[in-house]
Amino acid sequence: VNKKAIEALIKCGAFGSTAASRRGMLAVLEQAQAAGQKSQQDAMIGQGSIFDLEAGDPAAPTTAAGGGGAGLARPLHPPIPGEEFEQAQLLAIEKEAIGLFISAHPLKPLREALGARVDCPISALSERREGDLVTVGGIIVECKRIRTRNGDPMMFATLDDIGGAVEMLVFGKALVENEAALVVDEVVLVRGRVDHKEAGRTCLLVQSVERFAPSAAELEQARARADAAVRGAAAMAEPVCLRIDATHLDDGTIEEIKRAIADFPGSAEVLLELGTSAGMRRLRLGDGFRVANTPSLRAELEHALACASTRLAVA
């Protein structure tokens, strides 16, 4: 196994079970190979070492205490340095070695911030109409500059995000204006038009390319907004429970409740707890009456029920 193959194995993490750092292994690789080669050469010519002798061997040298070699130990190689590459460097050497990211995706730390700047994920481009103007974001994984039959320059490039990839076509003026940003491993925002002209294949005709390098503060703000949106979505999906004294309901109140439910469609169930002369009854409304559990909906329902001696609660 030559040095190039061992380097590739180190870079892609194949020796991860040793718990040694990839940077450290690469730093001592030449020393390790030299030691291995010497060991092989010694074995081929029958060269031995006092460290090969077992403690019970009568020919083994004795220590000052008289033990048969018990005081000897095999030589230790210098320790592998513990320093490791930064995450971005690790991903770069993985990509260099095998063409894939193994440890993580370089866009993962940027996912929320990037999502806030695009209007379409790459995986959804096939669903957009021909000629739609979209903004997508991702990392450029391949670039190829050529000349057309007319001698005009153009570029093919591949843009990846966490969910998909798309081929980009960059012509004429757009290439001249944006070529500096069209670099492999560059994270960019791309504005362009959707092209479905080739059956079963979607491309992006590029108009502009912008490098995407948010600050740490911007990343933190984007994550906070994304977390708040998730919490808000979860709250909107919580069931709405209406506790109602049925003896105080009239047709007008029922119509107002129906109108409020229709005005706030969503995914939350509506539950009715009806106090009747026969006791409490609980009803679950069907899927056609699901709502978005928002403060506005609750205010509408509270208003509708205010004159009916009822109360509103969220289960």
BELBEL-V178037 format. One record per backbone hydrogen bond with DSSP energy under -1.0 kcal/mol. CO is the residue of the C=O (numbers start at 1). NH is the residue of the N-H. If there is no record, write none. Layout:
co->CO nh->NH
co->CO nh->NH
This chain:
co->2 nh->6
co->3 nh->7
co->4 nh->8
co->5 nh->9
co->6 nh->10
co->7 nh->11
co->8 nh->12
co->9 nh->14
co->10 nh->13
co->13 nh->16
co->15 nh->18
co->16 nh->19
co->21 nh->25
co->22 nh->26
co->23 nh->27
co->24 nh->28
co->28 nh->32
co->29 nh->33
co->30 nh->34
co->31 nh->35
co->32 nh->36
co->33 nh->37
co->34 nh->38
co->35 nh->39
co->36 nh->40
co->37 nh->41
co->38 nh->42
co->39 nh->43
co->40 nh->44
co->41 nh->45
co->42 nh->47
co->49 nh->52
co->54 nh->57
co->57 nh->60
co->63 nh->66
co->67 nh->63
co->67 nh->69
co->69 nh->72
co->86 nh->90
co->87 nh->91
co->88 nh->92
co->89 nh->93
co->90 nh->94
co->91 nh->95
co->92 nh->96
co->93 nh->97
co->94 nh->98
co->95 nh->99
co->105 nh->108
co->108 nh->111
co->110 nh->114
co->111 nh->115
co->112 nh->116
co->114 nh->117
co->121 nh->124
co->122 nh->125
co->124 nh->127
co->125 nh->128
co->129 nh->132
co->132 nh->194
co->134 nh->192
co->135 nh->119
co->135 nh->120
co->136 nh->190
co->138 nh->188
co->139 nh->160
co->140 nh->185
co->142 nh->158
co->144 nh->156
co->146 nh->154
co->148 nh->151
co->152 nh->148
co->154 nh->146
co->155 nh->170
co->156 nh->144
co->157 nh->168
co->158 nh->141
co->159 nh->166
co->160 nh->139
co->164 nh->161
co->166 nh->159
co->167 nh->204
co->168 nh->157
co->169 nh->206
co->170 nh->155
co->171 nh->175
co->172 nh->176
co->173 nh->177
co->174 nh->178
co->175 nh->179
co->178 nh->181
co->181 nh->183
co->183 nh->186
co->186 nh->140
co->187 nh->212
co->188 nh->138
co->189 nh->210
co->190 nh->136
co->191 nh->207
co->191 nh->208
co->192 nh->134
co->193 nh->205
co->194 nh->131
co->195 nh->203
co->198 nh->201
co->203 nh->195
co->204 nh->169
co->205 nh->193
co->208 nh->191
co->210 nh->189
co->215 nh->219
co->216 nh->220
co->217 nh->221
co->218 nh->222
co->219 nh->223
co->220 nh->224
co->221 nh->225
co->222 nh->226
co->223 nh->227
co->224 nh->228
co->225 nh->229
co->226 nh->230
co->227 nh->231
co->228 nh->232
co->229 nh->233
co->230 nh->234
co->231 nh->235
co->232 nh->236
co->235 nh->238
co->236 nh->293
co->240 nh->271
co->241 nh->313
co->242 nh->273
co->243 nh->311
co->244 nh->275
co->245 nh->248
co->246 nh->249
co->250 nh->254
co->251 nh->255
co->252 nh->256
co->253 nh->257
co->254 nh->258
co->255 nh->259
co->256 nh->260
co->257 nh->261
co->258 nh->262
co->259 nh->263
co->264 nh->292
co->268 nh->291
co->269 nh->240
co->270 nh->285
co->271 nh->242
co->272 nh->283
co->273 nh->244
co->274 nh->281
co->275 nh->246
co->276 nh->279
co->279 nh->276
co->281 nh->274
co->283 nh->272
co->286 nh->289
co->287 nh->290
co->291 nh->268
co->292 nh->294
co->294 nh->298
co->295 nh->299
co->296 nh->300
co->297 nh->301
co->298 nh->302
co->299 nh->303
co->300 nh->304
co->301 nh->305
co->305 nh->308
co->305 nh->310
co->311 nh->243
co->313 nh->241
